[in-house]
């Protein structure tokens, strides 16, 4: 019947036969279907043809995409079969995932929307509950992971970082493939055991194929990379190195500010307190007022200005045109910082010497955490849009959907 084929396409039940179309007491459209013979009597988990067991719960409804402004349901028998592998389970239906109460097309739309909008917006648009959105996301991610190639295969250059997803020091560790820009692995936690879990999941053979790893200076990453993946070149992210120099500079600024305050000169103390942005910001980003204040610092306090120059020269290390020039500048910076008589920079020089091999590797390979920060920016947007997550599992599922390459195509637009 041509009308039946039309409704089958509209409701996303091409694998079924439309028997009747009606309307329930609430005014919703109900499409009565049955699976085609070749799709019947199969295990709902693995799809293996299996002998029938009983009628199960009788008739069942699956929510389909709305027909305009009218709700639509697909209704069919839901018998159970006895699978040799999975035991007694509900029979497979081609229009819905196992244990789902929504059609496959409906769930794909919800999953796609989850990467673009807040859960509240989705619940209002699709007229589903908040928990249902989370369950749909987990089902779509689980199925897509099984169908697509192993996302941990072929990794050569990776980046490891952490992301805070909830107040109270709640973190997830993320691993990004530098070559594809995709999130390939994530787990709750921020310690060596979490990083070790990634290499365990990767396996010894694939771990041996890793050529380079970018990270910050955290020992929980660098220590485990050295232990579990010793052949990989560790590249220290430049942003975190320069951030340490900015922190050392601010220690000097606060010391100068407190010295002025203790000397009984509140006006000078306030002036140095308000000089924070003049010494923090990059020279090309200074306003005219801040540039004037920086020039005044050069004449008023050589100690603070020396700290500023040390910060800027360390920035210049990562802005050099070639690796050899950058290594020479870094060597010069270490010598200057060590004899600068600024304790915070002397301490920083010791830290950089401890990580010098990783920093020089960054200068030669030009491998940074920029891709990871881009992924983390997207994940922070997801957290903010959802007003936080109670569990890391929910965030990780949505992260894989959004930036892990698991997002489904909209029905009819694949």
Order of alpha helices (4+ residues) and beta strands (2+ residues): alpha-beta-beta-beta-beta-beta-beta-beta-alpha-alpha-alpha-beta-beta-beta-alpha-alpha-beta-alpha-beta-alpha-alpha-alpha-alpha-alpha-alpha-alpha-alpha-alpha-alpha
